[in-house]
């Protein structure tokens, strides 16, 4: 579903401490930490600077292998002084066996640990909720890139649009409201998918943020393209050339 999701943060040290403290409770250790990024598998942080705005008004839910780990995630966060956004409990309005707990990260984003029977099996992010200024316009963008990015529309209505991966579990939903800002979201594909993603999006009038090409500054063989969604978030399809 997600190759990676990156948040830009106001205070790198504070945000890295927040996510390290909480993701440890879900059995997820930090993959690496450099001057540029802190990474936990398909989730990463980087310092906001200049034109790269802080990520705000995002909801991100992480996979919890058990209900007990949802409880530990929330209790550990509350004990560490982080803001409660919803105590552990069942949320049948989402799914019959949905069990989650919510906290706020240092930039005010809603961060959840969730356990249910259809958890994403690859990666640590189960789902995102992204607020959008114009739901039809955002839906049009993500529908345009869906095939190249390996996505399909699972639900489309006046309240939200939900897209899922065609190859594995996980989802993200677009919901009306003051738009999520400063988000980077990348999807996996081969070189042809990278090129198609960029061509389809720009042909439909969406703004390029980087033509298809190699980005060796990330690693040798990193081939990607970037387009801005209607709210200015940076969306990518990437081929890592890792076999």
N, C-alpha and C positions, 0 to 999 in steps of 0.2 A: 504494500500500500504506500507507505512513505519510505523513500530512500533516506531522507533526513528532514527534520524540522529544526529551524534555528531561531532562537529568540535573541533580540538585542536588549541589553539590560543597562540600567542606570549605574549600578555598582556591581562590577563583576565579582568581587570577593563575597559580597553579601548574598548575591543570587547563587553563586556556586556553593556556598555553605548551605543555603536553603535546600537546593536540589540534592546535594550529597547526603544531607541528614535524612531526607524523606525517601529518596530512592533506595537507599540502603535497606530500609524496612521492607522493600518489595523484592529484595534479593538482587538488586542491580548496582554493580560497582562502576565507578567512573572509568571510562575507557582510556582517556588521556586528558591531560590539561597542559596547554601551551600558552604562550603569550597571546595567541590569536583566539583560541577556542577552548572551552571545556566541553567534553563529549561523554555521553552515556548512550552507547550504541546508536540508535537513530534519532537521538535528541541532543541538541547542543546549545550553548550560550556563547555570545560574544559581546564585547563592550560596545555600546552605542557611541557614535561619534559623528560630528558634522552632519551631513545630509542623511545619515543612516539613523533613523528615529528609533526610540525605545519601543519595544513591543508592548502594546496595551490592548485591553479589552478582548483578550483571548481566553478560551477555556481549553485546557489540555487534560486528558484523562489517561493515566498510566495503568497498565495491566497489573493487577494484584492476583497472584496465584491462589490466594485463599482469603476468606473473610477475616481471619485473624490478622492477616497482613494489612488489610484495610484499616482495622482497628489500630494496629501499631503505627501505621502511617499518620493517622490523625492525632493519636495521643502524643506521639513523639513531637509532632509539630506544635501542638498546643503547649506542651511542656517547655518547648524551646522558645516560646513567646510569639509564634507566628499566628496570624489572624485566622480564626475559625470562620469557615464559609458554609458549614453544614456537617453536623455530627454523623458518625457511621450509622447506617440504617438501610433498610430496603426502600427501593424507589420503584414500585410496581408500575407507575405511570410510564416508565421507560421500557421495562421488560419484566416478565413475571419473577425472575430470580435475580434482578439487578440489585446489587449491594454496593454502596459507595460512600465516600467521605470526602470533604472538600476543605481546602485551605486557600489563603491568598499568598502569592509570592511577593517579594519586596516591591515589585512594580504594580501590584494590584491585580495581576492575572489570576483567574480561577484555576486551581490545580486539584485534580481528583485522583484518588486511587479507586479502582472499580473491579469488582469480581462478578462475572455472570457466565452462563454456559457457552456463549459464543465469543469469548475473548479472542482477540487477535493472537495468533500463534507465532508470528514472525515479527520481532521488534517489540519495543516496550511501550509504544504509544497505541492505545486502543482507539481513541477518537479525539477529534477537535471540534469545537464549536466556534465559528468565525462570524462575527457581526459584520453586516454589510449595509451601506447606505441605501442601495437600490437592489432589492432581491432579484427582480427580473434581469437586470443588467449583469449581476454577478453570476446568476444561473446561466445566462447566455455565454459568458466567458468560459466557465468550467465545462459546459456542454461542448463548446467548440474544441477544447483541448482533450476531452475525455478519452477518445480512442487512442491518441498518441500517448497519453499518460497512463493508460491501463485502467481507466475508471469507467463506471456506469452510474447513471442516476437511479438511485433506489427509491427515492421519494421526492415528489415535487408538489408543493402546495403553497397557499398564501402565507403559511406560518414558517416554512423552511424548505430548503432543498438539501437532500442528503445524497452524497456520492460515496460509493464503495469501490474497493479494488475488484477487478475481474479475476485476479489471480490468488488472492488471499483475503483474510479478514481485515477489519479496520474500516473506519469511515471518517468523513468530516461533513459537518452540516453548516449551511449558510443560513443565518437568521437575521431578520431586520433589526436595525438599531444603530447606535453610533458606531461607526466602522472600527473594526480591529485594525491596528496600525503596526507597521514595523515587522511584519511576519515574513519569514522565508520558509517556503515549503517546496520540497523537491521530491520528484517521483522517478522511479527507475525505468530505463528503457534501453534499447539498442541504438546504434548511430542513426538508423533510419527513423526511429521514433523521435529522437532528438530533433532531427531536421523537420519532420512532419509537424511536431508540436509548434515549432517556431513559425513555420510557413502557414499553418492553419490559423494561428492566432493573429499574426500580422496581416494576413489576407482579410481577416474579419475586422480589421481596424484597431486591434489592440497593440499596445506600445512595446516594442522590443526593449529589453534591458541587457541584451548581449546575444549576438548571433551565434549559431552553432560553431563550435570550435574546441580545440584543446585548451585546458586550463592546467598546465603543469605545476603551477604554484600550489595546487592542492595535492596532486600526486601524478606521477607519469601515467599517461593514458586517460586522464580525466577528460571526458568529452561531454559538453553540456551546452544548453541554450537557456535563455532567461526571458520572461515576458512579465510585464506588470499587469496585475488584475485591475478591475475598475476602481478599487480602493487604494491602489498603489503598492500592494504587497508583491514581493518578488517571488515568482513561481518558476520552477526549473524542472527540466527533464534531463537526466544524466545517465551516461554509460561509463562505468568505471573500467571497462576492459580488463576485468579480473577473471575471465573465464566463465 
